[in-house]
Amino acid sequence: MAIRSITSGVWPLAAVATPRPGLRAMWRAMQTRRDLARMDDRMLRDIGISRLDALREADRLPWDLTVR
């Protein structure tokens, strides 16, 4: 009788090892991106972000949490 490994079966190892963003992280991303879109030009200049970069960041999907 062969012993089956834990990783063999329905779920591949990559699916188990890949972290998924939690709802809290996605909610926080939505809030901060909304705040970024509302900033005026002076505030954006203070943090070193252009208006175009701020709008691009604000348009990202909530689950897109990769650093750009």
DSSP file (Angstrom, degrees, kcal/mol; ACC not computed):
  #  RESIDUE AA STRUCTURE BP1 BP2  ACC     N-H-->O    O-->H-N    N-H-->O    O-->H-N    TCO  KAPPA ALPHA  PHI   PSI    X-CA   Y-CA   Z-CA
    1    1 A M              0   0    0      0, 0.0     2,-0.2     0, 0.0     0, 0.0   0.000 360.0 360.0 360.0 128.6    0.0    0.0    0.0
    2    2 A A        -     0   0    0      1,-0.0     2,-0.6     0, 0.0     0, 0.0  -0.561 360.0-127.2 -84.7 146.5    1.4    3.4   -1.0
    3    3 A I        -     0   0    0     -2,-0.2     2,-0.3     0, 0.0    -1,-0.0  -0.830  22.2-140.0 -94.3 125.6    1.4    6.3    1.3
    4    4 A R        -     0   0    0     -2,-0.6     2,-0.1     1,-0.1     5,-0.0  -0.651  16.4-125.7 -85.5 139.2   -0.1    9.4   -0.2
    5    5 A S    >   -     0   0    0     -2,-0.3     3,-0.5     1,-0.1    -1,-0.1  -0.390  18.9-116.7 -78.8 162.3    1.5   12.7    0.4
    6    6 A I  T 3  S+     0   0    0      1,-0.2    -1,-0.1    -2,-0.1    -2,-0.0   0.834 113.1  55.5 -66.6 -32.7   -0.4   15.6    1.9
    7    7 A T  T 3  S+     0   0    0      2,-0.1     2,-0.3     3,-0.1    -1,-0.2   0.681  90.0  86.0 -79.7 -16.2    0.2   17.7   -1.2
    8    8 A S  S <  S+     0   0    0     -3,-0.5     2,-0.4     4,-0.1     3,-0.1  -0.645  71.8  56.5 -83.3 143.1   -1.3   15.2   -3.6
    9    9 A G  S    S-     0   0    0     -2,-0.3    -2,-0.1     1,-0.2    -3,-0.0  -0.995 107.5 -24.5 139.9-146.2   -5.0   15.4   -4.0
   10   10 A V  S    S+     0   0    0     -2,-0.4    -1,-0.2     1,-0.1    -3,-0.1   0.910 118.9  57.1 -73.5 -44.2   -7.4   18.0   -5.0
   11   11 A W  S    S-     0   0    0     -3,-0.1    -1,-0.1     2,-0.0     2,-0.0  -0.791  78.2-137.5 -97.4 123.0   -5.4   21.2   -4.1
   12   12 A P    >>  -     0   0    0      0, 0.0     4,-1.2     0, 0.0     3,-0.6  -0.361  26.3-111.7 -70.2 158.5   -2.0   21.7   -5.7
   13   13 A L  H 3> S+     0   0    0      1,-0.2     4,-2.4     2,-0.2     3,-0.3   0.856 114.7  60.9 -60.2 -37.0    0.7   22.9   -3.4
   14   14 A A  H 3> S+     0   0    0      1,-0.2     4,-1.5     2,-0.2    -1,-0.2   0.871 101.8  52.6 -61.3 -37.1    0.9   26.3   -5.2
   15   15 A A  H <4 S+     0   0    0     -3,-0.6    -1,-0.2     1,-0.2    -2,-0.2   0.855 112.5  44.9 -68.2 -33.3   -2.7   27.0   -4.3
   16   16 A V  H  < S+     0   0    0     -4,-1.2    -2,-0.2    -3,-0.3    -1,-0.2   0.873 115.5  46.2 -76.1 -37.6   -2.0   26.4   -0.7
   17   17 A A  H  < S+     0   0    0     -4,-2.4    -2,-0.2     2,-0.1    -1,-0.2   0.664  90.0  94.7 -82.0 -17.3    1.2   28.3   -0.6
   18   18 A T  S  < S-     0   0    0     -4,-1.5     2,-0.2    -5,-0.2    -4,-0.0  -0.651  74.6-134.8 -80.7 118.3   -0.1   31.4   -2.4
   19   19 A P        -     0   0    0      0, 0.0    -2,-0.1     0, 0.0    -1,-0.0  -0.496  15.6-153.3 -73.6 140.1   -1.3   34.0    0.1
   20   20 A R        -     0   0    0     -2,-0.2     2,-0.1     1,-0.0    43,-0.0  -0.901  24.2-106.9-110.8 141.8   -4.6   35.6   -0.7
   21   21 A P        -     0   0    0      0, 0.0     2,-0.1     0, 0.0    42,-0.0  -0.411  35.0-127.7 -67.7 141.3   -5.4   39.1    0.5
   22   22 A G     >  -     0   0    0     -2,-0.1     4,-2.1     1,-0.1     5,-0.2  -0.364  22.8-106.7 -81.7 166.5   -7.9   39.2    3.3
   23   23 A L  H  > S+     0   0    0      1,-0.2     4,-2.7     2,-0.2     5,-0.2   0.862 119.6  56.4 -61.6 -36.0  -11.0   41.3    3.3
   24   24 A R  H  > S+     0   0    0      2,-0.2     4,-2.3     1,-0.2    -1,-0.2   0.910 107.6  47.4 -64.0 -41.5   -9.5   43.7    5.8
   25   25 A A  H  > S+     0   0    0      2,-0.2     4,-2.1     1,-0.2    -1,-0.2   0.891 113.6  47.9 -67.2 -39.2   -6.5   44.4    3.5
   26   26 A M  H  X S+     0   0    0     -4,-2.1     4,-2.2     2,-0.2    -2,-0.2   0.904 111.5  50.2 -68.1 -40.2   -8.8   44.9    0.5
   27   27 A W  H  X S+     0   0    0     -4,-2.7     4,-2.2     1,-0.2    -2,-0.2   0.913 111.0  49.2 -62.9 -42.5  -11.0   47.3    2.5
   28   28 A R  H  X S+     0   0    0     -4,-2.3     4,-2.7     1,-0.2     5,-0.3   0.891 109.4  52.4 -64.2 -39.7   -8.0   49.3    3.6
   29   29 A A  H  X S+     0   0    0     -4,-2.1     4,-2.2     1,-0.2     5,-0.2   0.902 109.1  50.1 -62.9 -40.9   -6.8   49.5    0.0
   30   30 A M  H  X S+     0   0    0     -4,-2.2     4,-1.9     2,-0.2    -2,-0.2   0.915 112.9  46.7 -63.6 -42.4  -10.1   50.8   -1.1
   31   31 A Q  H  X S+     0   0    0     -4,-2.2     4,-2.4     2,-0.2    -2,-0.2   0.940 114.6  44.5 -65.7 -48.2  -10.1   53.5    1.6
   32   32 A T  H  X S+     0   0    0     -4,-2.7     4,-2.2     1,-0.2    -1,-0.2   0.864 113.4  50.7 -69.3 -34.2   -6.6   54.7    1.1
   33   33 A R  H  X S+     0   0    0     -4,-2.2     4,-2.0    -5,-0.3    -1,-0.2   0.880 110.4  50.0 -69.4 -36.7   -7.0   54.7   -2.7
   34   34 A R  H  X S+     0   0    0     -4,-1.9     4,-1.2    -5,-0.2    -2,-0.2   0.917 111.6  48.8 -64.9 -42.7  -10.2   56.8   -2.4
   35   35 A D  H  X S+     0   0    0     -4,-2.4     4,-0.7     1,-0.2     3,-0.3   0.892 109.4  52.8 -62.7 -39.8   -8.4   59.2    0.0
   36   36 A L  H >< S+     0   0    0     -4,-2.2     3,-0.8     1,-0.2    -1,-0.2   0.891 106.5  52.4 -63.3 -40.2   -5.5   59.4   -2.5
   37   37 A A  H 3< S+     0   0    0     -4,-2.0    -1,-0.2     1,-0.2    -2,-0.2   0.786 107.7  53.2 -67.1 -26.9   -7.9   60.3   -5.3
   38   38 A R  H 3< S+     0   0    0     -4,-1.2    -1,-0.2    -3,-0.3    -2,-0.2   0.598  84.2 110.2 -84.5 -11.8   -9.4   63.1   -3.2
   39   39 A M    <<  -     0   0    0     -3,-0.8     2,-0.1    -4,-0.7    -3,-0.0  -0.334  66.4-127.3 -66.7 143.8   -6.1   64.8   -2.4
   40   40 A D     >  -     0   0    0      1,-0.1     4,-2.2    -2,-0.0     5,-0.2  -0.339  31.4 -95.8 -83.3 173.7   -5.4   68.2   -4.0
   41   41 A D  H  > S+     0   0    0      1,-0.2     4,-2.4     2,-0.2     5,-0.2   0.838 122.8  54.7 -61.5 -35.3   -2.3   69.0   -6.0
   42   42 A R  H  > S+     0   0    0      2,-0.2     4,-1.9     1,-0.2    -1,-0.2   0.920 109.7  46.7 -65.2 -42.9   -0.5   70.5   -3.0
   43   43 A M  H  > S+     0   0    0      2,-0.2     4,-1.4     1,-0.2    -2,-0.2   0.900 112.7  49.5 -66.0 -40.6   -1.0   67.4   -0.9
   44   44 A L  H  X>S+     0   0    0     -4,-2.2     5,-2.6     1,-0.2     4,-0.7   0.900 109.6  51.6 -64.9 -40.0    0.1   65.1   -3.7
   45   45 A R  H ><5S+     0   0    0     -4,-2.4     3,-0.6     1,-0.2    -1,-0.2   0.878 105.1  57.3 -63.2 -37.2    3.2   67.3   -4.3
   46   46 A D  H 3<5S+     0   0    0     -4,-1.9    -1,-0.2     1,-0.2    -2,-0.2   0.847 112.6  39.4 -62.7 -34.8    4.0   67.0   -0.6
   47   47 A I  H 3<5S-     0   0    0     -4,-1.4    -1,-0.2    -3,-0.2    -2,-0.2   0.442 116.9-113.2 -96.8   0.4    4.1   63.2   -0.8
   48   48 A G  T <<5S+     0   0    0     -4,-0.7     2,-0.4    -3,-0.6    -3,-0.2   0.826  71.8 127.9  79.3  32.9    5.8   63.2   -4.1
   49   49 A I      < -     0   0    0     -5,-2.6    -1,-0.2    -6,-0.1    -2,-0.2  -0.968  51.6-132.6-123.3 137.4    3.1   61.7   -6.3
   50   50 A S     >  -     0   0    0     -2,-0.4     4,-2.2     1,-0.1     5,-0.2  -0.418  26.8-111.6 -80.9 163.4    1.7   63.2   -9.5
   51   51 A R  H  > S+     0   0    0      1,-0.2     4,-2.3     2,-0.2     5,-0.2   0.897 119.3  52.6 -59.5 -41.7   -2.0   63.5  -10.2
   52   52 A L  H  > S+     0   0    0      1,-0.2     4,-2.3     2,-0.2    -1,-0.2   0.918 109.1  48.3 -62.7 -44.5   -1.7   60.9  -12.9
   53   53 A D  H  > S+     0   0    0      1,-0.2     4,-2.3     2,-0.2    -1,-0.2   0.890 111.1  51.8 -62.8 -39.1    0.0   58.4  -10.6
   54   54 A A  H  X S+     0   0    0     -4,-2.2     4,-2.3     1,-0.2    -2,-0.2   0.911 111.1  46.5 -64.4 -42.6   -2.7   59.1   -7.9
   55   55 A L  H  X S+     0   0    0     -4,-2.3     4,-1.4     2,-0.2    -2,-0.2   0.873 111.1  52.0 -69.7 -36.4   -5.5   58.4  -10.3
   56   56 A R  H  < S+     0   0    0     -4,-2.3     4,-0.4     2,-0.2    -2,-0.2   0.924 111.7  46.9 -62.5 -43.6   -3.9   55.2  -11.6
   57   57 A E  H >< S+     0   0    0     -4,-2.3     3,-1.2     1,-0.2    -2,-0.2   0.904 110.2  52.8 -64.8 -40.9   -3.5   54.0   -8.1
   58   58 A A  H 3< S+     0   0    0     -4,-2.3    -1,-0.2     1,-0.2    -2,-0.2   0.785 104.9  56.6 -66.0 -27.1   -7.1   54.9   -7.3
   59   59 A D  T 3< S+     0   0    0     -4,-1.4    -1,-0.2    -3,-0.2    -2,-0.2   0.542  82.8 111.0 -82.7  -7.2   -8.4   52.9  -10.3
   60   60 A R  S <  S-     0   0    0     -3,-1.2   -27,-0.0    -4,-0.4    -3,-0.0  -0.313  77.4-102.7 -68.0 152.6   -6.7   49.7   -9.2
   61   61 A L    >   -     0   0    0      1,-0.1     3,-1.7     2,-0.0    -1,-0.1  -0.417  29.0-114.9 -73.3 150.2   -9.0   46.8   -8.1
   62   62 A P  T 3  S+     0   0    0      0, 0.0   -33,-0.2     0, 0.0    -1,-0.1   0.817 114.9  50.5 -58.2 -32.9   -9.3   46.2   -4.4
   63   63 A W  T 3  S+     0   0    0      1,-0.1     2,-1.3   -34,-0.1     3,-0.1   0.507  84.6  95.7 -86.0  -2.8   -7.6   42.8   -4.5
   64   64 A D    <   +     0   0    0     -3,-1.7    -1,-0.1     1,-0.2    -4,-0.0  -0.713  43.1 151.8 -86.9  90.9   -4.7   44.1   -6.5
   65   65 A L        +     0   0    0     -2,-1.3    -1,-0.2     2,-0.1     2,-0.1   0.204  21.6 127.0-108.7  13.5   -2.4   44.7   -3.5
   66   66 A T        -     0   0    0      1,-0.1     2,-0.3    -3,-0.1    -2,-0.0  -0.425  66.5-108.7 -72.0 148.4    1.0   44.3   -5.3
   67   67 A V              0   0    0      1,-0.1    -1,-0.1    -2,-0.1    -2,-0.1  -0.612 360.0 360.0 -78.6 132.0    3.5   47.1   -4.8
   68   68 A R              0   0    0     -2,-0.3    -1,-0.1    -3,-0.0    -2,-0.0   0.356 360.0 360.0-120.5 360.0    4.0   49.1   -7.9
